[in-house]
Amino acid sequence: MRKIVIALSVLMALTSCVSKKQYAALEAKNKETQDLLNSCTVKLNACLTEKAALAATADSYKQHNQDLISTSKDLTVLTTKGAENLEKSLESLKEKDLKISRLQDALTKKDSVTLALVTSLKGAVGINDPDIEINVEKGVVFISIADKLLFKSGSYDVTDKAKGVLAKVAKVVNDKPDFECMVEGHTDNVPYKSNGVLLDNWDLSVKRSTSIVRVLTNDLGVNPAKLIAAGRSSYVPLVANDTPDDRARNRRTRIVVMPKIDQFYDMIEKEMKKQAK
């Protein structure tokens, strides 16, 4: 019995000794495993954090890419509209250039006609007289005749010598059906003494103008519809009225030969309408 007890005690002691070693080994292995698990957990968490950050970055890139696509579409639309607007602007500029070119052609044509008229007048009048001037100002022909060739002092009766000059002017005017004439009477600044019929220089300048108009129409066959009678009194002098010679220069009748204004504007209007089509 005692032997059995001793044997059991030895067996239990041996069994107890082996279990502690295994336990220690297992405990060490468990600790190693736990450490490894903890390390993996840390790495996993780091990976999850990095994954979340990368996902956020990817979303940001996706949104940025969408924004770029939208911007690209907007730019395409803007570029298309810009191209259309540019094309319209270029067309408008071409139309304006063409309009300007046509108007310049019309003005050039008008200037050419005016120049031809001056040449005709100078050739027809054929008088080298300092008291008769023919010139062009702003596309209008002016024939200025000193009053001493047309009237006696203080009178509005046209002289015979004046009728000879006016006959040559009338011929040129009659040859130009598209032109009209304005006859302007001018005086110096010496006050006109009323004779009961004429009151002042205004009356005298107008009366001299109408006298010339009557000669042109009644005696020389100019169409009355082409004539305008006007008086300027002393208010448009050529020079100061300081001397007798200067006052004599200012006493004059000016015949303004010009294209009919309505016809000239009709010509411009036609060019405008061509552009509108």
Backbone torsions as a table, in degrees:
resi	resn	phi	psi	omega
1	MET	NA	-45.5	178.8
2	ARG	-62.0	-37.6	178.8
3	LYS	-63.9	-39.6	-179.2
4	ILE	-66.2	-41.9	-179.1
5	VAL	-63.1	-43.6	179.6
6	ILE	-61.6	-42.9	-179.5
7	ALA	-62.3	-43.2	179.9
8	LEU	-64.9	-38.3	-179.8
9	SER	-65.0	-43.4	178.2
10	VAL	-62.4	-41.6	-179.1
11	LEU	-64.0	-41.9	-179.7
12	MET	-66.2	-38.8	179.7
13	ALA	-64.1	-43.7	178.9
14	LEU	-63.6	-42.7	-179.4
15	THR	-64.8	-41.3	-179.8
16	SER	-65.0	-37.2	-178.7
17	CYS	-67.0	-44.6	179.9
18	VAL	-65.2	-40.6	-177.6
19	SER	-63.9	-37.7	178.9
20	LYS	-65.3	-40.8	178.5
21	LYS	-64.6	-45.6	179.5
22	GLN	-63.9	-40.3	-179.1
23	TYR	-63.1	-43.5	179.3
24	ALA	-61.9	-40.5	179.8
25	ALA	-65.6	-44.2	179.5
26	LEU	-64.6	-40.1	179.7
27	GLU	-63.6	-40.7	177.9
28	ALA	-64.4	-42.9	179.3
29	LYS	-63.6	-39.9	-179.9
30	ASN	-63.9	-40.8	179.0
31	LYS	-64.4	-42.1	178.9
32	GLU	-62.4	-42.8	179.0
33	THR	-63.6	-42.4	-179.6
34	GLN	-63.6	-41.8	177.3
35	ASP	-62.1	-42.5	178.5
36	LEU	-63.0	-40.6	178.7
37	LEU	-63.4	-44.3	178.7
38	ASN	-61.1	-42.2	178.8
39	SER	-62.7	-42.1	178.7
40	CYS	-65.9	-37.0	179.0
41	THR	-63.4	-43.8	178.2
42	VAL	-61.0	-45.8	179.4
43	LYS	-63.5	-38.9	179.2
44	LEU	-62.6	-45.4	179.5
45	ASN	-62.1	-40.4	177.1
46	ALA	-62.5	-42.3	178.7
47	CYS	-64.3	-41.1	178.4
48	LEU	-62.9	-41.9	178.0
49	THR	-62.8	-45.0	179.0
50	GLU	-64.2	-38.0	178.2
51	LYS	-63.2	-43.1	178.9
52	ALA	-62.1	-42.2	178.9
53	ALA	-63.7	-43.6	178.4
54	LEU	-64.3	-38.2	178.1
55	ALA	-63.4	-42.4	178.1
56	ALA	-63.2	-42.1	178.1
57	THR	-62.6	-41.5	179.0
58	ALA	-62.8	-42.0	177.1
59	ASP	-62.3	-40.1	178.8
60	SER	-62.7	-43.8	178.3
61	TYR	-63.6	-39.0	178.3
62	LYS	-62.2	-45.3	179.7
63	GLN	-63.6	-42.2	178.3
64	HIS	-62.2	-40.0	178.5
65	ASN	-64.3	-40.8	176.9
66	GLN	-63.2	-41.3	178.2
67	ASP	-62.1	-42.1	178.4
68	LEU	-63.0	-40.5	178.4
69	ILE	-63.3	-44.6	178.4
70	SER	-62.8	-44.0	179.1
71	THR	-62.4	-40.5	178.9
72	SER	-61.5	-41.5	177.8
73	LYS	-64.1	-43.4	178.9
74	ASP	-62.0	-42.9	179.2
75	LEU	-63.6	-36.9	177.8
76	THR	-62.9	-43.6	178.0
77	VAL	-63.3	-45.9	179.7
78	LEU	-62.8	-41.7	179.3
79	THR	-62.7	-41.6	178.5
80	THR	-63.5	-46.0	178.8
81	LYS	-64.4	-40.2	178.9
82	GLY	-62.2	-41.3	178.4
83	ALA	-64.1	-41.3	178.5
84	GLU	-63.7	-45.2	179.4
85	ASN	-62.8	-40.5	178.5
86	LEU	-63.1	-41.5	179.7
87	GLU	-63.7	-42.4	178.3
88	LYS	-63.6	-40.8	179.3
89	SER	-63.2	-41.7	179.0
90	LEU	-64.1	-40.6	177.9
91	GLU	-62.9	-42.3	179.0
92	SER	-62.1	-42.4	178.8
93	LEU	-63.2	-40.1	178.4
94	LYS	-62.6	-42.7	179.5
95	GLU	-63.6	-42.3	179.7
96	LYS	-65.6	-41.0	178.0
97	ASP	-61.4	-41.8	179.7
98	LEU	-65.6	-41.0	179.1
99	LYS	-62.1	-46.6	179.4
100	ILE	-62.0	-41.7	-179.9
101	SER	-62.0	-42.1	-179.4
102	ARG	-68.4	-39.6	177.8
103	LEU	-65.6	-39.1	176.9
104	GLN	-63.2	-38.9	177.1
105	ASP	-62.5	-41.2	179.5
106	ALA	-64.4	-42.9	178.8
107	LEU	-65.8	-39.3	178.0
108	THR	-62.8	-41.9	178.1
109	LYS	-61.9	-43.5	179.1
110	LYS	-62.1	-44.2	179.4
111	ASP	-63.5	-37.4	179.2
112	SER	-64.8	-42.8	177.9
113	VAL	-62.9	-41.2	179.6
114	THR	-62.8	-43.3	179.3
115	LEU	-62.9	-41.1	178.3
116	ALA	-63.6	-36.6	178.8
117	LEU	-65.3	-42.6	178.1
118	VAL	-59.4	-45.6	179.7
119	THR	-60.9	-42.2	179.5
120	SER	-63.6	-44.1	-179.2
121	LEU	-62.5	-46.3	-179.3
122	LYS	-63.7	-39.2	178.9
123	GLY	-68.9	-38.5	-177.0
124	ALA	-74.1	-43.5	-179.1
125	VAL	-66.2	-46.8	172.7
126	GLY	57.1	31.4	-179.5
127	ILE	-119.9	120.3	174.4
128	ASN	-89.4	82.5	-175.3
129	ASP	-128.8	124.3	179.3
130	PRO	-62.8	-14.4	179.4
131	ASP	-88.0	-0.5	175.5
132	ILE	-124.0	120.8	179.9
133	GLU	-123.0	135.3	175.0
134	ILE	-124.3	120.2	179.7
135	ASN	-149.2	174.0	-178.9
136	VAL	-120.9	133.0	174.8
137	GLU	-134.6	118.0	178.5
138	LYS	53.9	43.8	174.8
139	GLY	78.6	7.8	179.9
140	VAL	-117.8	139.0	-179.5
141	VAL	-91.2	131.2	178.6
142	PHE	-118.6	127.9	172.5
143	ILE	-112.4	111.1	-177.8
144	SER	-106.8	123.3	-177.5
145	ILE	-120.1	124.8	179.3
146	ALA	-62.2	142.6	-176.9
147	ASP	-63.7	-23.5	-179.5
148	LYS	-68.0	-19.3	174.2
149	LEU	-85.5	-15.9	-173.3
150	LEU	-109.7	-39.8	-172.7
151	PHE	-135.9	157.5	168.0
152	LYS	-81.4	160.9	-176.4
153	SER	-56.5	128.1	177.9
154	GLY	72.2	6.5	-177.4
155	SER	-110.6	160.0	174.5
156	TYR	-120.8	14.8	175.0
157	ASP	-84.9	125.1	-176.8
158	VAL	-73.5	133.3	-179.2
159	THR	-78.2	162.2	178.4
160	ASP	-64.3	-37.7	178.2
161	LYS	-61.2	-38.4	179.8
162	ALA	-64.5	-36.6	-178.9
163	LYS	-63.8	-32.7	176.9
164	GLY	-65.4	-42.3	178.1
165	VAL	-67.8	-44.5	-177.9
166	LEU	-65.4	-28.9	178.2
167	ALA	-63.3	-39.3	179.0
168	LYS	-70.5	-37.1	175.9
169	VAL	-65.5	-41.8	-178.9
170	ALA	-61.7	-37.8	179.7
171	LYS	-61.1	-45.2	-179.7
172	VAL	-65.4	-42.8	-179.7
173	VAL	-62.8	-40.9	179.6
174	ASN	-67.1	-26.7	178.8
175	ASP	-78.5	-7.5	-178.3
176	LYS	-119.2	82.7	-175.6
177	PRO	-65.4	-19.2	-178.5
178	ASP	-93.0	11.0	179.3
179	PHE	-116.1	154.9	173.0
180	GLU	-131.2	163.9	-175.1
181	CYS	-126.3	140.1	172.3
182	MET	-114.5	123.9	-179.7
183	VAL	-98.4	116.4	-177.0
184	GLU	-108.9	126.4	173.8
185	GLY	-95.6	134.6	179.7
186	HIS	-128.3	140.8	176.6
187	THR	-120.9	174.7	170.2
188	ASP	-86.1	-169.7	-176.5
189	ASN	-96.6	8.3	176.6
190	VAL	-73.7	122.3	-176.5
191	PRO	-59.1	135.7	178.1
192	TYR	-81.5	131.8	179.5
193	LYS	-83.3	120.5	-176.1
194	SER	-59.2	137.0	176.5
195	ASN	-112.0	16.0	-178.5
196	GLY	91.2	-23.4	177.1
197	VAL	-102.1	-50.4	176.9
198	LEU	-102.8	134.6	-176.1
199	LEU	-91.9	-38.2	-172.2
200	ASP	-158.6	-170.1	-178.7
201	ASN	-63.7	-30.4	175.8
202	TRP	-60.1	-50.6	-179.5
203	ASP	-60.2	-42.3	-178.0
204	LEU	-64.3	-43.8	-178.3
205	SER	-65.2	-40.6	179.4
206	VAL	-69.6	-42.0	-178.4
207	LYS	-63.7	-39.0	176.8
208	ARG	-65.2	-37.4	178.6
209	SER	-64.9	-47.2	-179.8
210	THR	-66.8	-29.8	176.5
211	SER	-63.5	-42.6	178.8
212	ILE	-66.1	-41.5	179.4
213	VAL	-60.1	-41.0	179.7
214	ARG	-65.4	-38.9	176.9
215	VAL	-63.6	-44.6	-178.7
216	LEU	-63.0	-39.2	-177.0
217	THR	-85.8	-48.3	-174.1
218	ASN	-76.1	-39.2	-173.7
219	ASP	-100.2	-28.0	-170.3
220	LEU	-117.4	4.7	170.0
221	GLY	73.8	21.0	176.7
222	VAL	-77.5	137.7	178.8
223	ASN	-63.2	119.8	-178.4
224	PRO	-57.9	-28.1	-178.9
225	ALA	-66.9	-16.1	-179.5
226	LYS	-92.6	-0.9	-172.4
227	LEU	-113.4	145.8	176.2
228	ILE	-130.3	129.3	177.8
229	ALA	-101.7	131.6	-178.2
230	ALA	-144.9	147.6	175.7
231	GLY	-122.7	133.3	-178.5
232	ARG	-111.3	1.1	-178.5
233	SER	54.0	-134.9	-177.3
234	SER	-106.3	14.5	-167.0
235	TYR	-91.3	-0.3	175.6
236	VAL	-128.5	65.6	-177.0
237	PRO	-74.0	151.8	173.5
238	LEU	-78.1	-39.3	-178.9
239	VAL	-138.5	170.3	177.4
240	ALA	-64.8	144.6	-179.3
241	ASN	-86.0	54.8	-173.8
242	ASP	-93.7	-25.2	-176.0
243	THR	-131.9	162.0	177.4
244	PRO	-58.3	-40.3	-179.7
245	ASP	-64.4	-41.5	-179.9
246	ASP	-67.9	-38.5	177.4
247	ARG	-64.4	-34.7	177.8
248	ALA	-65.3	-37.7	177.7
249	ARG	-64.2	-37.2	-177.9
250	ASN	-74.2	-22.6	176.8
251	ARG	-82.3	103.8	-172.9
252	ARG	-156.5	165.0	170.9
253	THR	-119.9	128.3	-178.4
254	ARG	-113.3	127.1	177.2
255	ILE	-103.6	117.0	-178.1
256	VAL	-99.0	112.5	179.4
257	VAL	-100.5	120.5	-173.6
258	MET	-146.4	152.9	173.7
259	PRO	-61.2	149.6	176.7
260	LYS	-62.3	123.6	-174.1
261	ILE	-57.8	-41.3	-178.2
262	ASP	-64.1	-36.0	178.4
263	GLN	-68.6	-39.1	178.9
264	PHE	-63.7	-42.6	178.7
265	TYR	-69.9	-31.9	174.6
266	ASP	-61.9	-39.8	178.9
267	MET	-62.4	-43.7	177.9
268	ILE	-65.5	-41.8	-179.0
269	GLU	-62.1	-39.4	178.1
270	LYS	-61.6	-40.3	178.4
271	GLU	-64.9	-38.5	178.0
272	MET	-62.5	-42.8	-179.0
273	LYS	-65.5	-34.6	177.0
274	LYS	-61.3	-38.3	-179.7
275	GLN	-70.1	-29.7	-176.3
276	ALA	-75.1	-18.9	-178.0
277	LYS	-75.2	NA	NA
